[in-house]
Amino acid sequence: MTSPDVPDPTRGVAGLAVWFGGLSVACWFCCPFWMLVWFVSLPLALAGMVRAYIEYRAPGPERTSRSRAVVGGVLSLVGAAAAIAYLIFLALHPDLPVQD
């Protein structure tokens, strides 16, 4: 059991996995320039997955709920999968004007 004066590294940033995952998915719906979106969405999604793992494994009563960490992880996974699928699509279609 920790005392109240000991700073908790997860206290002020609880729930960041949901924000990172949500932003990585929202980028795909908000910006029509997908060539630029994957460049932003993939790092956000990877950071969200790491943060979801940290939030899920965090001990103590101050941690965010595990369901929030799972939701953040799933959103991040969807954002990363969309970015990777788009990159695979670009690699398989070299005739697209975006690669000239």
Buried (B, 14 or more C-beta within 10 A) or exposed (E): EEEEEEEBEBEEBBBBBBBBBBBBBBBBEEEEEBEEBBEBBBBBBBBBBBBBBBBBEBEEEEBBEEEBBBBBBBBBBBBBEBBBEBEEEBEEEEEEEEEE
